[in-house]
Amino acid sequence: MSSAEIIILITLTIANGWFSWVVSIKDKRYHGIFRFISFESIIILVLLNYPVWFKDPLAWYQVISWILLAGSILVAFFGFYLFYHYGKPDDGMEETTVLITTGLYRYIRHPLYLSLILGGFGVLMKDLHRFQIIFSLVNLSALYLTARVEEKEMLRKFGREYENYMKGTKMFIPFIL
């Protein structure tokens, strides 16, 4: 990594840490710890792969990359829309006051984490090398752990309603996982 890339990494890591603290961790929503790791992995993946972002744009791996990245953006858009429109976040950012069970949330419990999974794998497909694969797996693991911790928090908050919701939906992929 060049010195400019290291400065960017340090700056984004500090911003990521501040965001994780302010939005989640300081209020004892500990899923923010694993989400920090996920964001950090994606930042590193982008820094590793930006030099080849538009190289060979019609190669099979680039096409898959763009499909995954576009899917990530779509899922994030609809997930955020539903989150803010129906979840009625108490703090304006994360703390929902109403359990969302419509739209994407009707089929999966974590569409916003799915968008990060798709985005991480989309960036990975830009340049498939050992370190990129490792950081993609770290991202996937961190998002799985984020979802598990958050589900415990939601069970405490919404109780049986969330428990029933979990029985009728999958974590990330409708009807599968």
C-alpha positions in Angstrom: 0.0 0.0 0.0 1.1 3.5 -0.8 1.4 6.1 1.9 -1.7 7.8 0.5 -3.7 4.6 0.8 -2.5 4.1 4.4 -3.6 7.6 5.2 -7.0 6.9 3.6 -7.2 3.6 5.6 -6.4 5.3 8.9 -8.9 8.1 8.2 -11.7 5.8 7.3 -10.9 3.5 10.2 -11.2 6.4 12.6 -14.5 7.5 11.0 -15.8 3.9 11.1 -14.8 3.6 14.8 -16.5 6.9 15.6 -19.7 5.9 13.7 -19.8 2.5 15.4 -19.4 4.1 18.8 -21.9 6.8 18.3 -24.6 4.8 16.6 -24.4 1.5 18.5 -21.7 0.6 21.0 -22.1 3.5 23.4 -25.8 2.5 23.8 -24.8 -1.1 24.5 -25.9 -2.3 21.1 -22.9 -4.6 20.7 -23.7 -5.7 17.1 -21.9 -2.5 16.2 -18.6 -4.2 17.1 -18.9 -6.8 14.4 -20.4 -4.3 12.0 -17.3 -2.2 12.5 -15.2 -5.3 11.4 -17.4 -5.7 8.3 -17.1 -2.1 7.3 -13.3 -2.3 7.9 -13.1 -5.4 5.7 -15.0 -3.6 2.9 -12.8 -0.6 3.2 -9.7 -2.7 2.8 -11.2 -4.6 -0.1 -11.9 -1.4 -1.9 -8.4 -0.1 -1.3 -6.9 -3.4 -2.5 -9.1 -3.5 -5.7 -9.6 0.1 -6.8 -6.7 -0.1 -9.3 -8.5 -2.8 -11.3 -12.0 -1.4 -10.8 -12.5 -0.7 -14.6 -9.9 -3.0 -16.0 -11.3 -5.5 -18.6 -14.9 -4.3 -18.0 -16.5 -7.1 -20.0 -14.6 -10.0 -18.4 -16.8 -12.5 -16.7 -15.6 -11.6 -13.2 -16.2 -7.9 -13.8 -19.7 -8.6 -15.0 -20.4 -10.7 -11.9 -18.9 -7.9 -9.8 -21.2 -5.2 -11.3 -24.2 -7.4 -10.9 -23.4 -8.0 -7.2 -22.7 -4.3 -6.6 -25.9 -3.2 -8.4 -27.8 -5.8 -6.3 -26.2 -4.4 -3.2 -27.3 -0.9 -4.0 -30.9 -2.0 -4.7 -31.2 -4.1 -1.6 -29.8 -1.2 0.5 -32.1 1.3 -1.0 -35.3 -0.7 -0.4 -34.0 -1.9 3.0 -33.3 1.7 4.2 -36.6 2.9 2.8 -38.6 0.3 4.7 -36.4 0.7 7.8 -37.1 4.5 8.0 -40.6 4.4 6.7 -42.0 1.5 8.8 -39.4 1.0 11.5 -39.9 4.5 13.0 -36.3 4.7 14.3 -36.3 6.3 17.7 -32.8 7.8 17.4 -33.1 8.6 13.7 -30.5 6.1 12.8 -30.8 2.6 14.1 -33.2 2.0 17.1 -36.4 0.9 15.5 -39.6 1.2 17.5 -41.7 -1.0 15.3 -40.8 -4.5 14.0 -40.8 -4.3 10.2 -42.3 -7.3 8.5 -43.2 -6.0 5.0 -41.3 -5.7 1.8 -37.9 -7.3 1.9 -38.3 -7.8 5.6 -41.2 -10.2 4.9 -38.7 -12.7 3.5 -35.4 -11.9 5.3 -34.5 -10.4 8.6 -31.4 -8.5 7.6 -31.6 -7.0 4.1 -29.1 -4.2 5.0 -26.5 -6.8 6.0 -27.3 -8.7 2.8 -26.5 -5.6 0.9 -23.1 -5.4 2.7 -22.5 -9.1 1.8 -23.3 -8.5 -1.8 -21.2 -5.4 -1.9 -18.2 -7.2 -0.3 -18.4 -10.0 -2.8 -18.9 -7.5 -5.6 -15.7 -5.8 -4.6 -13.9 -9.2 -4.2 -14.8 -10.1 -7.8 -12.9 -7.2 -9.1 -9.6 -9.0 -8.3 -9.7 -12.5 -6.9 -6.5 -12.9 -4.8 -5.7 -14.4 -1.5 -6.0 -11.3 0.6 -9.2 -10.2 -1.0 -10.7 -13.7 -0.4 -9.6 -13.5 3.2 -11.1 -10.1 3.8 -14.4 -11.2 2.0 -14.6 -14.1 4.4 -13.9 -11.8 7.4 -16.7 -9.6 6.1 -19.1 -12.5 5.7 -18.3 -13.8 9.2 -18.6 -10.4 10.8 -22.0 -9.8 9.2 -23.2 -13.2 10.4 -22.0 -12.4 13.9 -23.6 -8.9 13.7 -26.9 -10.4 12.7 -26.8 -13.0 15.5 -26.0 -10.4 18.2 -28.6 -8.1 16.8 -31.2 -10.8 16.9 -30.5 -11.3 20.6 -31.0 -7.6 21.1 -34.3 -7.7 19.1 -35.6 -10.7 21.1 -35.0 -8.6 24.3 -36.8 -5.7 22.7 -39.7 -7.3 20.8 -39.9 -10.6 22.6 -42.3 -13.2 21.3 -43.2 -11.0 18.3 -39.6 -11.2 17.1 -39.3 -14.9 17.9 -42.4 -15.6 15.7 -40.9 -13.4 13.0 -37.6 -15.4 13.1 -39.6 -18.6 12.6 -41.2 -17.3 9.4 -38.2 -15.6 7.8 -34.6 -16.4 6.8 -31.6 -14.5 7.9 -30.2 -13.4 4.5 -31.4 -15.3 1.5 -35.2 -15.8 1.1 -36.3 -19.4 1.6 -32.7 -20.7 1.9 -30.6 -19.1 4.6 
